[in-house]
Amino acid sequence: MLEFKNKTIFAIAPHVDDVELGAGGTIHQLGKSNTVYYIGLSLPPLVNNETLLSEFHQSAAILGIKPDHVILKSYDPRNLFD
């Protein structure tokens, strides 16, 4: 694995669970010696957002991402290119 130290890492996800599922282990390891920001671009439209956000914040904490390093947007997931 590449060695990154004292860098700023941006984990950008079209949906709020993509980073955890696709790169959770990597993000956890990188967070040990770097600053990690999580940018979530959209929330699923047919899900209870209160439950989803609660679980999201719990998983972000487990990955070591500070709450003030989480940026969540509510773009329409069908129109991210707009």
C-alpha positions in Angstrom: 0.0 0.0 0.0 1.2 3.5 -0.7 2.3 5.5 2.3 0.5 8.7 2.9 1.3 10.8 5.9 0.1 14.2 6.9 -2.1 14.6 3.8 -5.7 15.6 3.4 -7.8 12.9 2.0 -11.2 13.5 0.4 -13.6 10.6 0.2 -16.3 11.6 -2.2 -19.4 9.4 -2.5 -22.4 9.8 -4.8 -24.5 8.1 -2.1 -23.8 8.2 1.6 -22.9 4.4 1.9 -20.6 4.1 -1.0 -17.3 5.0 0.8 -17.9 2.7 3.6 -18.8 -0.3 1.4 -16.2 0.4 -1.3 -13.2 1.7 0.6 -13.9 1.5 4.3 -10.8 -0.4 5.3 -8.6 1.9 3.2 -10.2 5.1 4.7 -9.7 3.7 8.2 -6.0 3.0 7.5 -5.4 6.4 5.8 -7.2 8.2 8.7 -4.5 7.0 11.2 -1.9 9.4 9.8 -3.9 11.8 7.6 -6.9 14.1 7.8 -9.9 12.5 6.1 -13.0 14.4 4.9 -16.1 12.6 3.8 -18.3 14.3 1.1 -21.6 12.6 0.5 -23.5 14.1 -2.5 -27.0 12.6 -2.1 -29.3 10.6 0.1 -31.5 7.8 -1.2 -35.0 9.0 -1.9 -37.0 6.0 -0.6 -35.2 5.4 2.7 -35.9 6.7 6.2 -33.3 9.5 6.3 -33.3 9.8 10.1 -32.3 6.2 10.5 -29.9 6.3 7.5 -28.1 9.4 8.8 -27.8 8.0 12.3 -26.2 4.8 11.0 -24.0 6.9 8.6 -22.6 9.0 11.5 -22.0 5.9 13.5 -20.1 4.2 10.6 -18.1 7.5 9.9 -17.0 7.5 13.6 -15.9 3.9 13.4 -13.8 4.8 10.4 -12.2 7.6 12.4 -13.8 10.5 10.5 -14.4 13.5 12.7 -18.0 14.8 12.7 -16.8 18.3 11.5 -15.1 16.6 8.6 -18.4 15.3 7.2 -20.0 17.3 4.4 -23.4 16.0 3.3 -25.3 17.4 0.4 -28.8 16.5 -0.8 -28.4 16.6 -4.6 -30.9 14.6 -6.6 -29.1 11.2 -7.2 -30.6 11.0 -10.6 -29.1 14.3 -11.7 -25.6 14.4 -10.2 -24.2 15.7 -13.4 -26.3 18.8 -13.2 
